[in-house]
Amino acid sequence: MTSTEKRLDDISLLLMKLLQKKWINIKEVVQCTSLSESTIRRAVNRGELKVSKATGKLLFKLIDIDRWLNG
């Protein structure tokens, strides 16, 4: 493995850690996915997309959105 490949692997690992911790609201999901709010809400209601409702708002982890979009 070259030093460039090692650095890319390190960056990828760091990004995955950030994705696992970052929470965003439904409006931010709409902005980053270009999907409608109703599409996001349908996915939540069907159980296709994980969500936290602990604060009274729908909050999503970026990693869960990525998994949902990529199947």
C-alpha positions as CSV (number, residue, x, y, z in Angstrom):
1,M,0.0,0.0,0.0
2,T,1.4,3.4,-1.0
3,S,1.4,6.3,1.3
4,T,-1.3,8.0,-0.8
5,E,-3.5,4.9,-0.4
6,K,-2.9,4.9,3.3
7,R,-3.8,8.5,3.6
8,L,-7.0,8.0,1.6
9,D,-7.9,5.1,3.8
10,D,-7.3,7.3,6.9
11,I,-9.5,10.0,5.4
12,S,-12.3,7.5,4.6
13,L,-12.2,6.1,8.1
14,L,-12.4,9.7,9.6
15,L,-15.4,10.6,7.3
16,M,-17.2,7.4,8.3
17,K,-16.7,8.2,12.0
18,L,-18.1,11.7,11.4
19,L,-21.1,10.3,9.4
20,Q,-21.9,8.0,12.3
21,K,-22.1,10.8,14.8
22,K,-23.7,13.7,12.9
23,W,-27.4,14.3,13.4
24,I,-29.5,16.5,11.0
25,N,-33.1,17.6,10.9
26,I,-35.6,16.8,8.1
27,K,-35.0,20.1,6.3
28,E,-31.3,19.3,6.1
29,V,-32.1,15.9,4.8
30,V,-34.2,17.4,2.1
31,Q,-31.4,19.8,1.1
32,C,-28.7,17.1,1.0
33,T,-30.7,14.5,-0.8
34,S,-32.8,16.7,-3.1
35,L,-35.9,14.6,-2.2
36,S,-39.1,16.0,-0.9
37,E,-40.0,16.2,2.7
38,S,-43.0,13.9,2.0
39,T,-40.7,11.2,0.5
40,I,-38.5,11.3,3.6
41,R,-41.5,11.1,5.9
42,R,-42.9,8.1,4.0
43,A,-39.6,6.3,4.3
44,V,-39.7,7.0,8.1
45,N,-43.3,5.7,8.4
46,R,-42.5,2.6,6.4
47,G,-39.5,1.9,8.7
48,E,-37.1,2.2,5.8
49,L,-35.2,5.1,7.3
50,K,-34.1,5.3,10.9
51,V,-35.0,8.4,12.9
52,S,-34.8,9.7,16.4
53,K,-37.9,11.4,17.8
54,A,-36.4,11.9,21.3
55,T,-36.4,15.7,21.1
56,G,-39.8,16.0,19.5
57,K,-38.2,16.6,16.1
58,L,-37.2,14.1,13.5
59,L,-33.4,13.7,13.7
60,F,-31.4,11.6,11.3
61,K,-27.9,10.3,11.3
62,L,-26.0,10.9,8.1
63,I,-24.8,7.3,8.0
64,D,-28.5,6.1,8.1
65,I,-29.4,8.4,5.2
66,D,-26.5,7.1,3.2
67,R,-27.4,3.5,3.8
68,W,-31.1,4.2,2.9
69,L,-30.1,6.0,-0.4
70,N,-27.6,3.2,-1.4
71,G,-30.0,0.4,-0.5
